[in-house]
Amino acid sequence: MRRYLILLALVVAACSSGQELAPTTAPSTAPPTTATPSTAPPTTDGDTPTTTAGPTTTTTTLPPLQSLAYEEVTRIDFPIHLVPRNGNESVLATKAGQLFMYSDGQVGDAPFLDLSARVRDSGERGLLGIAVHPDDDSRLFVHYSANDGDTVVEEYAFGESDATQQLLRLDQPASNHNGGMIQFGPDGALYLGLGDGGGSNDRFGHGQNTNSLFGGIVRIDVDDPDPELFHYGLRNPWRFWIDGETIHVADVGQNQYEEVTVAPLVPDVNHGWPITEGLHCFSPSSGCDTTGITLPVIEVSHSDSNTCSITGGVVYRGSAIPEVQGHYFYSDYCGGYLRSFTQTGGSLEEIDWTDQVGVNGLTPSFGTDHEGEMYVLTIDAVFKVVANR
């Protein structure tokens, strides 16, 4: 029997008032096209707009793009990440700790690596992210919650069941806000998203503490591991995406606002938590000095389309849908919508694709394959995003 676990939807109590820091510039909210999941938590009020503009025009020899659609690839219990390996195959991981090869639209019958005995799969814990070395596809990296709750980042050789090295082991003070994403940057380093240690209201004081790895993006040299804090001021960066020299960080909010920040891939970027939540002061009564904070470009209220926990996605760089080249796609665990945005200079274009693709259920993650095509992962299936022409 499948277990339907809520990975990211834990909403904890927080200050209910908020002071807007900056006006949102997108047009008014489009009517949502959602099927409300029965497991969604209560929502709170807010006011984040999203548009339903048409697709970006791109010169192409393909027939005109009519819409996007989801094409089901496989049914599997809680897929958590899909990453490319080489020219003809990719790796699909489940939250329980099993890793499968994926090629030509087919998922392997059996896992090539089973870490389930080492992984604590409970709530927000589990196997949370995987990455393949960009210059040596025999090297596989995994981020998981150990049986004692520790955050672990390890390296494995394809075909081997024992880790070749442990890059990080970190004692987690609480069961939630474990972060999740790992991805290689253009500098060859591995980047890891870590939450603020859990609880609520930045209980452990990690958000603005630059002497802690918690609440930030951590940079790791995989050949000489010495993890260092790279970005800070994050609550729970479950998914980020590195696109060239830019990083898109989707940070899970507390109980009012989710956010996506676009920042250069340089050290010492402050994302604001717990001074800010989205574009708002988190605790106005204690002051809200935003000096030096990089504010998000997207804020999503919990009153918007059953939003509860943002699911960061990918910047599309495939070839099958050139009309959306450069779009950053994202979703929400409870809302299950599909949205994207692009930036040109100071202009932000937002598109809501949900009317076209529908909502297929609770949505914890995205992925890409060896051809750069994009996938949306629900708690029981993997869907490829395709074009209707």
N, C-alpha and C positions, 0 to 999 in steps of 0.2 A: 504494500500500500504506500502510495506516495505520501511524503510529509510535506505539507505546504507551510514553510517557515517564513515568517516575516523578517526579512533581513535588515531593513533599514527604517522601518516605519515606527520605531519607538519615539514617541513624542513626549517630552518631559515638560514639567511645569516651568513657566518663565514669566517675567514681567509682562503684563498684558498691554501696557501702553508703549507707544513708540513715537519718536520724533523724526520726521522725514529729513534726510540730509540733502538730497538732491532730487529734482523732479525727474520722473521717468519721461522719456521722449517718444516712446512708441505709440501708435494709434490705439484706439479703444479696443477692448477685449472682444475676440470673436466668440460666437456661440460654441460651447464645448461639444465635442462628440465623444462621449465617454460612456463606458459601462461601469457603474460604481462597484468596486470590489467589496464583498461583504466583510472583509477583514480590515477595511480602512479605518484609521482612528478618527476621532472627532476633529473637525477643522476649526480654524480661527479666522477672523475677518482680516481683510487686507485689500490691496488695490493694484495688482500688477497687470498691465495690458499686454496683449499679444495680438499680432495681426494674422490675417489669412491671405496675404498677397500671393500672387502667382509666382511660378518658378523663375529664377534668374535666366535671362536670355543668353545663350552661348552659341557661338558658331559651331555647327556640327553637320556631318553628312548623314547622321541618323535621322529617321522620321521624327517629327516633333514629339516632344514629351507631353503626354496627356495627363499622367498622374504617376505617383509612386504607389507601390503595393508591397505587401508582405508575401513571401513564398516560403512555406514551411519546409524546413530542412530535416528536422528530426524531433521526436518527443523524447525527453530525457529529464530525469529528476534534478531540478535546480542547476541548470548550466550557469556558470559564473563568469567565464571569460573565454574568448576565442581570439587567438593571435596567429599571425603567419609564421611559418618556419622557413620555407625555402620556395623554390619556383613552382612546386606543385602540391604542397601540402601545408596544413595548418594544425594547430593544437587546440582542442576543446577541453576545458576543465569544468568539473562540477564542484559545488560548494562542499560536498562530502569528502573530496580529496582524490577523485579519480580523474585521470588524464587520458584522452583518446586522440588518435590521429583523425584528421578530417581532410578528405581529398575528393575532388570531382563530385561534390554534392553528397558524399557518403561519409558517415561516421563509423569508425572501426567497431567491430562487434565486442571487443574486450579492451579494457584499459591497458595501455602500455606501461603506465606507472600508477600504482595504487598507494596513496599516502593516507588512506582513511584511518588506519590504526594509529597514526601520529597526529591526526587533525581532530580538534574539538569542534564539532559541527553543531552549534547551538546558538540560536538567536543571531546576533551580528557576527558571531565567530564562525570560522570555517576556513577552507581554502579560498582566499580572497583575490589573488591576482597571480598571473604568470607572465613570463617574458622569455623570448629567445634572443641569444646574443646576436647582434646585427652582423658581426664579422665571422662568427663561428657557430653554425647552426647545430653543432653537437652539444652546445651548452644551454641548459634550460634552468631558469630561475623561478622560484616559487615563493609566495608570501602566504603564510597560514597561521592560524591560531593553534598552538600546541595544546596537548591535553591538560596542561596546568594553566592554560589561558595566556601564556606568553606569546608575544608577536615574534615570529621566526621568519627570516629570509635565508633561503638556502640555494645552493647550486647543485644540479644533477647533470650527469652525462646521459644522453639518450641511450636507452638500452640497459641502464644500470638502476638499481633500486635503492642504493645507498648514496647519501649526499657526498659530494666531493669537497664541499666547504660550507661552513655556516658564516654568512656575512653579518647577521644581526640576530640577537636574541634580547628581547626587551620585556621586562616585567610590566604587565598591564595592571593599573590600579583598579579598573572596573571592567565589566563585561562588554560594554558598548563603546562606540567611537574608536574602533580599531583601524580606521582607514581601510585601504584595500589595494589600490592600484600600484603596480610597478610597471615601469616603461623605460627603455633606453633613450637617452637624449643624443643629439648630434655630436656631443663630445665623447661618446662612448661610455659615459657613466650611467648607472642604474638609478632611477628616481623612484622614491617610495612615498606614498601618502599616509600620514599617521594622524589620527584624531587627538583630541585634547586630553585623553585619559578616561573620559566617560563621565557619567553622572549628568548633572545639569549646571547651568550658570558658570561654566568653567571651574568646577568644584576644586580642581587641584592646581589652579593658577598657572596652567601651561601656555595659554593662548598668546600672551605677550612676553613669555619667558624665553629669551634667546639662548639660555643655557640648557634647555631641554630639547629633546628631539620630538616630543609630543606636540601636537597642534601645528604640524608643518609638513612641508615637502622636504624629504631627506635625500641627500645625494651620496651615492656609494660608488667608489672605484672598485669594480669587481675583481681586479687583479691585485689590489692592495687595500683591502677593506678597512676603512676608518670612517664610519658614517658621520656626516656633518649636516647640521641644520642649514637648509638652503632658503626656503620661504617659511614664514611663520604667521601667526594670527589666524589660524584655521580651526574650525570646530570639528569637522569630520570630512576631510576631502576623500570621499569614497571613490570617486573617479575623476582623473584629470586626463588631459591629452596634450602631448608635445607635438607641435607642428613646426618643424624647422627651429627657429630661434624664439618661438612663442609658445606659451603654455596656457591652456584653457583649464581652469580649476573650478569644478562644480562642488561647492561646499554645502553640506547638509545643515540647514538651520535648526533652531531650537523649536519654537512652536508658532512662528509667524511667517518667516521669509526664507526661501531658498535662494541660492545665488550662483552665478557664473562670473568669474573674473578672468579677463584676458590680460596677461602680463608678459613682459620679456623674460626669457629664460636666463635671468641674471640673479645673483645672490641678494639676500636681505630684503626681499619684497614682503611688506606687512599687509596681510589681508584683512586685518581689523578686529577679528574676534578676540575678546568679548566686548570691545568698545562698540562695535557695530554688528548688526544682523541684517544682511542685505544692505539696502541704502538707508537704513534707519539706525538711530541710537538704540543699543540694546537695553541700557538702563539710564534713561534721561536724567533721573534724579541724582546720579553720581557723576554727571558731566559727560561730554562727548567731544573730545578733542580729536579731530580726524587728521591732524597734521601728519604727513608721511604715510598715510594709509592709501593703498590702491583699492578704490571702490569697484564693485562689480559693474559689468555692463548689462547684466540681466538680473532682475529680481522677480521671483515668483511667489505670490502670496498663497498661504494655505487655504484661502477662500476660492482659489482658481482651479477648477476642473479636478477636484478631489486630490489636490496636491498634498503630499505628506513628507516626501524625502526625494530630493533631486537625484536623478541618475545621469551623471555626466556621460557623454558619448565620445564621438570621434569627429575629426575634420575629414570630410570625404576627399580622398585622393585617388579613387578608382577611375576606370575608363568607361564603364558601361553607362554611366549617367553623367555626362560632361556638364549638363546644365546646372548641377549642384556642386561642381568643383569648388573647393574652398569653404563650403558651408560647414559650420559646426552644428552637429545634431545632438539633441539631448532629450531626455524623457523624465518621468517621475515614477517612483516605485508603485505608488497607489494609483496615480492618475493614468499612467500608461500611454499618454499622448506621445506624438512625435512632432518635434519642433526643430527649427534650425535658425541660425542667423549668420550674416556676413557683415563685415565692416569694411567700408571704403573711406579712407580718411577719417573724418569725424562722424560719418553717417553709418547708422546701424539699420540693416534691413532684417526684419523678423518674418518668418513664415511658419504657419501652423499647418502640418500635413495630415492631421488626425482624421479629418473628414475623408481623406483618400485611403489611408491605410487601415483605419479602425483601431480599436483597442483590444489587444489579445490577452490581457491579464496583467497581473503584477509583474513589474519590469525592473529587474535589478541591474542589468548590464547591457553593454554593447560589445561588438567585436569586429575585427576585420580579417579577411582571409589573405592567401598568398597572392591574390590578384588585386588587393586593395579594396575589394568590395565590402560593403557594410552589412552588419547583422544586428538584430535586436533580440535580446535574450529575455524570455519570461521565466517564471519559476518552473515551467514544465516543458518548454519547447525552445527551439532556435529558429528564427525567421531571417531570411535574407531579404534585404531591401532591393527591389527590382523596379524597372521602369515599364509602364504601360505606354505603348507608342501606337 
